[in-house]
């Protein structure tokens, strides 16, 4: 316990006092032990600054993020019930697992890095990827935030270098809390503040938790060319379970590129920063068939060649839904095993106490209307003590479909499946 005060002081001195901070947190959120300096987002038209940020990110890092998005989306979204809508943020899980990799060692870290399609060198450069994604201008906001919530009784026994790495490399705030008390409410307030209120009810947390890692992703952007509200009209959506629902459809016809094969038809609609790609499975096929297709991987990696150019007819239901995912089994399916084993988990870079990952959860929310897209996600990783050509394409999205929301030049921020429009 004697190390808590010097630890606090040294971290404050190391990271410095930043003027570019997120808004003040509510009274229920404790003071952070780290004063994190958030990135300065370049102006939307400052192309030199944007190119500089892109130059700091290696091709291997972008490949890592894309490959993780492909692999994890297959595991997490594939073979889900056709009665449910799904929403998953590969970017949020990627940054949360990157924090976890920074405080683990041996096989535990190796398995996490393998799942991320990453390595220790790329892990050290996570901050460059963070800065590249960050956007905050009059057109678009893409804000990522990280935090580590530590049980007060063990905070003083942790390795200071590991905590410093969380602050400097991952831009993580560090909060000392009592998990026996109201930590879940404070964590929910932090999430709400960093997702513009889209998410943030009191988070689930076990009293046995000693450390909880949180990542949030908030994205808002307008369409480059908005849907005309006067063109929105009611219609029938054919739900995945065979039933039908009435909903409002946005309509647009435009000239553009599209992709079409036997598995799906896809076309993208530009945002002022990024794009939304809509994927309609072929007749008789399901979204899970798309996720199993080699063309899905090419699309995520932005390597899918257009098969046609011409008139694209879009009929898109207005969307407003949320999702909650338990990702523990998915992480195991991605090859992360040791972190969940109390006898094998290696958290020696953080502290000498026996620790293991007890839970991984993600919650996301999305609205999509005539003006644009707003979406948010948080990922929570809990660590406990060792007790556990000229042509035409029609995308009439009146039956189950997929969509991918992508930031400018980056991997998917969100991947969604719409199976039903039932209220």
KOLTI-849201 format. One record per residue (C-alpha): residue number from 1; residue in one letter; x, y, z. Coordinates in Angstrom, 3 decimals, m for minus. Example, Ala and Ser with C-alpha at 12.3 -4.5 7.8 and 13.67 -1.06 7.14 Angstrom:
<fivexs>
 resi resn       xx       yy       zz
    1    a   12.300   m4.500    7.800
    2    s   13.670   m1.060    7.140
</fivexs>
This chain:
<fivexs>
 resi resn       xx       yy       zz
    1    x    0.000    0.000    0.000
    2    x    2.943    2.359    0.586
    3    x    3.524    2.700   m3.169
    4    x    0.124    4.223   m4.008
    5    x    1.068    7.884   m3.401
    6    x    4.449    7.818   m5.167
    7    x    2.839    5.844   m7.991
    8    x    0.135    8.478   m8.382
    9    x    2.628   11.352   m8.359
   10    x    5.023    9.742  m10.814
   11    x    2.268    8.918  m13.296
   12    x    0.947   12.472  m13.162
   13    x    4.424   13.856  m13.750
   14    x    5.075   11.381  m16.538
   15    x    1.949   11.987  m18.579
   16    x    1.661   15.692  m17.815
   17    x   m1.403   17.873  m17.518
   18    x   m3.254   17.992  m20.811
   19    x   m5.487   20.727  m22.117
   20    x   m7.079   18.416  m24.673
   21    x   m9.152   16.381  m22.246
   22    x  m12.599   14.775  m22.499
   23    x  m15.386   16.491  m20.601
   24    x  m15.454   16.528  m16.836
   25    x  m16.798   13.287  m15.435
   26    x  m19.767   13.159  m13.053
   27    x  m19.092   13.151   m9.323
   28    x  m19.514    9.376   m9.171
   29    x  m16.351    8.793  m11.244
   30    x  m13.177    8.850   m9.120
   31    x  m10.196   10.990  m10.046
   32    x   m7.876    9.319  m12.524
   33    x   m4.321    8.562  m11.461
   34    x   m3.226    9.423  m15.008
   35    x   m3.705   12.696  m16.855
   36    x   m3.953   11.327  m20.366
   37    x   m3.171   13.650  m23.264
   38    x   m5.745   12.861  m25.928
   39    x   m4.674   13.169  m29.575
   40    x   m5.172   16.424  m31.433
   41    x   m7.511   15.560  m34.291
   42    x   m6.556   17.210  m37.596
   43    x   m9.064   19.432  m39.345
   44    x  m11.103   17.645  m41.988
   45    x   m9.332   19.586  m44.740
   46    x   m5.834   19.410  m43.240
   47    x   m4.655   16.720  m45.629
   48    x   m0.979   17.091  m44.700
   49    x   m1.729   16.310  m41.044
   50    x   m3.873   13.348  m42.051
   51    x   m1.122   11.986  m44.293
   52    x    1.349   12.359  m41.419
   53    x   m0.884   10.307  m39.116
   54    x   m1.290    7.667  m41.818
   55    x    2.495    7.524  m42.277
   56    x    2.937    6.716  m38.570
   57    x    0.847    3.551  m38.965
   58    x    2.623    0.623  m40.578
   59    x    0.927   m1.532  m43.254
   60    x    1.375   m4.462  m40.851
   61    x   m0.753   m2.697  m38.229
   62    x   m3.601   m2.092  m40.661
   63    x   m3.352   m5.694  m41.863
   64    x   m3.474   m6.851  m38.236
   65    x   m6.644   m4.882  m37.539
   66    x   m8.301   m6.026  m40.766
   67    x   m7.415   m9.678  m40.231
   68    x   m8.707   m9.530  m36.659
   69    x  m11.958   m7.988  m37.903
   70    x  m12.408  m10.796  m40.434
   71    x  m11.646  m13.628  m38.026
   72    x  m13.527  m12.270  m35.027
   73    x  m16.663  m11.312  m36.987
   74    x  m16.935  m14.871  m38.321
   75    x  m16.723  m16.288  m34.801
   76    x  m18.935  m13.721  m33.080
   77    x  m21.620  m13.100  m35.710
   78    x  m21.701  m16.417  m37.572
   79    x  m24.510  m18.929  m36.968
   80    x  m26.505  m16.624  m34.708
   81    x  m30.302  m17.067  m34.445
   82    x  m32.158  m15.449  m37.345
   83    x  m34.542  m13.841  m34.853
   84    x  m31.858  m11.482  m33.508
   85    x  m30.127   m8.373  m34.796
   86    x  m26.405   m8.261  m34.063
   87    x  m23.944   m5.394  m33.695
   88    x  m20.244   m5.864  m33.040
   89    x  m17.254   m3.500  m32.949
   90    x  m13.991   m5.206  m33.994
   91    x  m12.063   m2.007  m33.228
   92    x  m13.299   m1.855  m29.632
   93    x  m12.398   m5.476  m28.893
   94    x   m9.034   m5.010  m30.633
   95    x   m8.011   m2.093  m28.417
   96    x   m9.285   m3.779  m25.241
   97    x   m7.306   m6.948  m26.008
   98    x   m4.263   m4.817  m26.839
   99    x   m4.392   m3.378  m23.326
  100    x   m4.672   m6.899  m21.941
  101    x   m1.648   m7.996  m23.986
  102    x    0.399   m5.149  m22.489
  103    x   m0.041   m6.440  m18.935
  104    x    0.452  m10.155  m19.635
  105    x    3.482  m12.266  m20.482
  106    x    4.575  m15.687  m21.725
  107    x    2.009  m17.895  m23.453
  108    x   m0.803  m15.668  m22.204
  109    x    0.483  m12.675  m24.137
  110    x    1.535  m14.791  m27.125
  111    x   m1.991  m16.182  m27.541
  112    x   m3.564  m12.722  m27.314
  113    x   m1.149  m11.309  m29.885
  114    x   m1.785  m14.275  m32.176
  115    x   m5.541  m13.665  m31.980
  116    x   m4.889  m10.009  m32.821
  117    x   m2.652  m11.035  m35.760
  118    x   m0.095   m8.809  m34.048
  119    x    3.284   m8.978  m32.327
  120    x    5.174   m7.149  m29.576
  121    x    6.589   m4.544  m31.966
  122    x    3.109   m3.638  m33.224
  123    x    1.800   m3.634  m29.659
  124    x    4.330   m0.924  m28.792
  125    x    2.932    1.149  m31.676
  126    x   m0.735    0.883  m30.670
  127    x   m0.764    4.600  m29.922
  128    x   m0.056    5.403  m33.585
  129    x   m3.110    3.391  m34.648
  130    x   m5.173    5.145  m31.978
  131    x   m4.111    8.585  m33.251
  132    x   m4.771    7.608  m36.864
  133    x   m8.367    6.609  m36.127
  134    x   m9.178    9.607  m33.914
  135    x  m11.405   12.221  m35.606
  136    x  m13.200   15.258  m34.228
  137    x  m14.349   17.915  m36.692
  138    x  m17.527   19.531  m37.972
  139    x  m18.339   16.505  m40.139
  140    x  m17.272   13.455  m38.164
  141    x  m16.452   12.355  m34.661
  142    x  m14.563    9.116  m34.052
  143    x  m13.508    9.048  m30.429
  144    x  m11.787    6.138  m28.687
  145    x  m11.168    6.011  m24.952
  146    x   m9.413    3.460  m22.737
  147    x   m9.391    3.032  m18.983
  148    x   m8.223    0.598  m16.321
  149    x  m10.220    0.264  m13.099
  150    x   m8.181   m1.216  m10.252
  151    x   m9.172   m2.511   m6.848
  152    x   m7.757   m0.041   m4.314
  153    x   m6.403   m2.811   m2.115
  154    x   m4.054   m4.104   m4.853
  155    x   m3.247   m0.920   m6.786
  156    x   m0.148   m0.277   m4.700
  157    x    1.321   m3.694   m5.450
  158    x    1.225   m3.283   m9.240
  159    x    4.252   m2.753  m11.458
  160    x    4.534    0.957  m12.167
  161    x    6.035    0.396  m15.636
  162    x    3.006   m1.638  m16.716
  163    x    0.637    1.099  m15.574
  164    x    2.767    3.711  m17.313
  165    x    2.533    1.727  m20.571
  166    x   m1.256    1.655  m20.279
  167    x   m1.256    5.445  m19.982
  168    x    1.379    6.288  m22.584
  169    x    0.841    3.627  m25.253
  170    x   m2.894    3.047  m24.871
  171    x   m4.055    6.489  m23.645
  172    x   m5.672    4.717  m20.683
  173    x   m6.965    6.525  m17.635
  174    x   m6.409    4.673  m14.350
  175    x   m9.131    4.695  m11.699
  176    x   m8.777    3.210   m8.176
  177    x  m12.118    1.754   m7.044
  178    x  m13.723   m0.572   m4.530
  179    x  m15.365   m3.376   m6.504
  180    x  m17.261   m4.341   m3.367
  181    x  m19.022   m0.976   m3.547
  182    x  m20.519    1.008   m6.462
  183    x  m17.738    0.605   m9.038
  184    x  m20.198   m0.533  m11.720
  185    x  m22.100    2.757  m11.502
  186    x  m18.917    4.824  m11.830
  187    x  m17.786    2.734  m14.802
  188    x  m21.184    3.232  m16.434
  189    x  m20.885    6.998  m16.016
  190    x  m17.431    6.912  m17.642
  191    x  m18.830    4.899  m20.567
  192    x  m21.753    7.299  m20.956
  193    x  m19.444   10.314  m21.014
  194    x  m17.295    8.758  m23.744
  195    x  m20.167    7.498  m25.934
  196    x  m22.232   10.695  m25.978
  197    x  m24.831    9.033  m23.756
  198    x  m25.631    6.199  m26.185
  199    x  m24.403    3.631  m23.658
  200    x  m23.630    3.647  m19.987
  201    x  m26.052    2.070  m17.562
  202    x  m24.352    0.613  m14.491
  203    x  m21.916   m2.034  m15.710
  204    x  m21.935   m5.606  m14.471
  205    x  m18.994   m6.243  m12.186
  206    x  m18.260   m9.057   m9.750
  207    x  m17.068   m8.228   m6.222
  208    x  m14.142  m10.607   m6.896
  209    x  m12.876   m8.382   m9.735
  210    x   m9.445   m6.861   m9.159
  211    x   m9.017   m5.101  m12.517
  212    x  m11.403   m4.110  m15.295
  213    x  m10.199   m2.822  m18.674
  214    x  m12.612   m0.673  m20.674
  215    x  m12.531    0.594  m24.238
  216    x  m15.164    2.792  m25.833
  217    x  m15.681    3.708  m29.478
  218    x  m18.011    6.533  m30.470
  219    x  m18.675    7.351  m34.129
  220    x  m20.883    9.950  m35.744
  221    x  m20.810   11.054  m39.369
  222    x  m23.205   12.473  m41.926
  223    x  m23.879   10.984  m45.327
  224    x  m21.930   12.658  m48.107
  225    x  m25.280   12.918  m49.879
  226    x  m28.192   12.651  m47.474
  227    x  m31.311   10.603  m48.109
  228    x  m34.301   12.788  m48.923
  229    x  m36.769   12.525  m46.046
  230    x  m39.599   12.979  m48.538
  231    x  m38.501    9.726  m50.220
  232    x  m38.761    7.698  m47.005
  233    x  m41.781    5.416  m47.176
  234    x  m43.276    2.544  m45.178
  235    x  m42.734   m0.981  m46.421
  236    x  m42.540   m4.623  m45.426
  237    x  m39.380   m6.247  m44.056
  238    x  m39.242  m10.035  m44.383
  239    x  m37.744  m11.156  m41.075
  240    x  m35.299  m14.033  m40.846
  241    x  m37.811  m16.220  m38.994
  242    x  m40.360  m16.002  m41.817
  243    x  m42.551  m13.302  m40.262
  244    x  m43.045   m9.794  m41.646
  245    x  m42.696   m6.343  m40.078
  246    x  m43.712   m2.871  m41.160
  247    x  m40.928   m0.271  m41.093
  248    x  m39.774    2.929  m42.768
  249    x  m37.400    2.557  m45.724
  250    x  m35.005    5.243  m46.944
  251    x  m34.670    5.318  m50.728
  252    x  m31.896    6.504  m53.014
  253    x  m30.793    5.897  m56.588
  254    x  m27.247    6.807  m57.559
  255    x  m24.468    6.003  m59.995
  256    x  m21.651    3.985  m58.481
  257    x  m19.622    0.806  m58.245
  258    x  m20.993   m2.402  m56.801
  259    x  m20.006   m6.015  m56.255
  260    x  m22.154   m9.009  m57.092
  261    x  m21.536  m12.745  m57.030
  262    x  m23.518  m15.863  m56.131
  263    x  m23.241  m15.164  m52.381
  264    x  m24.097  m11.470  m52.013
  265    x  m24.529   m8.077  m53.634
  266    x  m22.752   m5.126  m52.023
  267    x  m22.603   m1.379  m52.507
  268    x  m21.188    1.428  m50.394
  269    x  m22.655    4.760  m49.435
  270    x  m20.096    7.420  m48.580
  271    x  m20.030    9.280  m45.297
  272    x  m18.198   12.581  m44.903
  273    x  m15.454   10.447  m43.363
  274    x  m15.720    6.761  m44.182
  275    x  m18.534    4.712  m45.657
  276    x  m21.260    2.187  m44.936
  277    x  m21.227   m0.934  m47.083
  278    x  m24.521   m2.812  m47.368
  279    x  m24.424   m6.532  m48.162
  280    x  m27.540   m8.374  m49.298
  281    x  m27.201  m12.184  m49.313
  282    x  m28.325  m14.022  m52.429
  283    x  m31.834  m15.457  m52.450
  284    x  m32.049  m18.403  m50.069
  285    x  m28.769  m17.507  m48.315
  286    x  m28.229  m16.131  m44.812
  287    x  m25.851  m13.516  m43.380
  288    x  m23.751  m16.368  m41.972
  289    x  m23.154  m17.577  m45.549
  290    x  m21.704  m14.160  m46.380
  291    x  m19.375  m14.289  m43.367
  292    x  m18.080  m17.688  m44.526
  293    x  m17.361  m16.412  m48.041
  294    x  m13.808  m15.560  m49.207
  295    x  m15.308  m12.394  m50.677
  296    x  m16.190  m11.250  m47.138
  297    x  m12.529  m11.266  m46.170
  298    x  m11.602   m9.336  m49.305
  299    x  m14.287   m6.753  m48.574
  300    x  m13.129   m6.174  m44.992
  301    x   m9.545   m5.794  m46.185
  302    x  m10.740   m3.303  m48.808
  303    x   m9.440   m5.624  m51.531
  304    x  m12.748   m6.492  m53.186
  305    x  m12.764   m5.486  m56.842
  306    x  m16.002   m4.039  m58.193
  307    x  m17.842   m6.233  m60.665
  308    x  m19.957   m3.469  m62.117
  309    x  m20.612    0.239  m62.389
  310    x  m23.937    1.849  m63.064
  311    x  m27.205    2.664  m61.394
  312    x  m27.422    1.516  m57.774
  313    x  m30.901    1.387  m56.270
  314    x  m30.857    1.437  m52.471
  315    x  m33.793    0.732  m50.186
  316    x  m32.560    0.793  m46.585
  317    x  m34.649    0.465  m43.410
  318    x  m34.076    3.131  m40.784
  319    x  m32.209    1.469  m37.932
  320    x  m32.172    2.054  m34.188
  321    x  m31.043   m0.893  m32.095
  322    x  m28.510   m2.127  m29.568
  323    x  m26.790   m5.400  m28.772
  324    x  m25.038   m7.081  m25.860
  325    x  m22.426   m9.784  m26.435
  326    x  m20.665  m12.177  m24.078
  327    x  m17.314  m12.613  m25.812
  328    x  m15.531  m15.030  m23.488
  329    x  m16.230  m18.131  m25.603
  330    x  m15.446  m16.180  m28.779
  331    x  m12.048  m15.188  m27.381
  332    x  m11.328  m18.836  m26.618
  333    x  m12.350  m19.786  m30.157
  334    x   m9.851  m17.208  m31.442
  335    x   m7.090  m19.059  m29.599
  336    x   m6.915  m17.169  m26.300
  337    x   m6.842  m19.927  m23.692
  338    x   m4.231  m19.319  m20.989
  339    x   m5.681  m15.957  m19.898
  340    x   m8.823  m17.697  m18.610
  341    x   m6.997  m20.443  m16.695
  342    x   m6.237  m19.484  m13.069
  343    x   m3.311  m21.920  m13.089
  344    x   m1.817  m20.761  m16.408
  345    x   m2.586  m17.039  m16.778
  346    x    0.577  m14.923  m16.693
  347    x    0.050  m11.376  m15.427
  348    x    3.619  m11.032  m14.154
  349    x    4.260   m7.756  m16.051
  350    x    1.490   m6.208  m13.925
  351    x    1.856   m7.862  m10.536
  352    x    2.919  m11.043   m8.775
  353    x   m0.585  m11.935   m7.571
  354    x   m2.268  m14.852   m9.399
  355    x   m4.844  m13.337  m11.769
  356    x   m7.016  m14.529  m14.660
  357    x   m9.609  m13.089  m17.056
  358    x  m13.092  m13.785  m15.719
  359    x  m15.295  m11.995  m18.279
  360    x  m15.281  m10.223  m21.642
  361    x  m18.406   m8.315  m22.627
  362    x  m19.335   m5.836  m25.333
  363    x  m22.369   m3.599  m25.716
  364    x  m23.138   m1.512  m28.797
  365    x  m25.841    0.839  m30.054
  366    x  m26.612    2.256  m33.498
  367    x  m28.928    4.707  m35.196
  368    x  m29.036    5.138  m38.972
  369    x  m31.372    7.655  m40.574
  370    x  m31.656   10.061  m43.497
  371    x  m28.919   12.342  m42.124
  372    x  m26.228    9.826  m41.223
  373    x  m24.940    7.316  m38.704
  374    x  m24.290    7.400  m34.967
  375    x  m22.881    4.338  m33.216
  376    x  m21.075    3.466  m30.015
  377    x  m19.590    0.430  m28.333
  378    x  m17.764   m0.507  m25.174
  379    x  m15.734   m3.609  m24.422
  380    x  m15.124   m4.684  m20.831
  381    x  m12.460   m7.204  m19.812
  382    x  m12.575   m8.226  m16.143
  383    x   m9.587   m9.726  m14.353
  384    x  m10.126  m11.574  m11.089
  385    x   m8.031  m13.356   m8.516
  386    x   m7.163  m16.962   m9.189
  387    x  m10.385  m18.368   m7.862
  388    x  m11.746  m18.186  m12.224
  389    x  m19.443   m2.451  m66.530
  390    x  m22.571   m0.206  m67.232
  391    x  m25.091   m2.135  m65.308
  392    x  m27.617   m1.900  m62.511
  393    x  m27.611   m3.271  m58.984
  394    x  m30.579   m3.261  m56.660
  395    x  m30.087   m3.537  m52.919
  396    x  m33.650   m3.774  m51.714
  397    x  m32.861   m4.451  m48.079
  398    x  m36.282   m5.816  m47.154
  399    x  m34.909   m9.109  m45.858
  400    x  m31.931  m10.046  m43.620
  401    x  m28.745   m8.190  m44.572
  402    x  m25.366   m7.103  m43.252
  403    x  m23.657   m3.742  m43.058
  404    x  m20.118   m2.566  m42.359
  405    x  m19.308    0.915  m41.024
  406    x  m15.776    1.881  m41.906
  407    x  m13.729    4.925  m40.957
  408    x  m11.716    6.699  m43.609
  409    x   m8.941    4.322  m44.719
  410    x   m9.388    1.977  m41.768
  411    x  m10.802   m1.373  m40.747
  412    x  m14.473   m1.858  m39.848
  413    x  m15.566    0.070  m36.768
  414    x  m18.872   m1.809  m36.632
  415    x  m20.285   m4.898  m38.326
  416    x  m24.012   m5.465  m38.062
  417    x  m26.590   m8.049  m39.056
  418    x  m30.245   m7.080  m39.402
  419    x  m32.474  m10.151  m39.217
  420    x  m35.697   m8.565  m38.018
  421    x  m37.497   m5.243  m37.874
  422    x  m40.009   m6.511  m35.321
  423    x  m40.458   m4.063  m32.466
</fivexs>
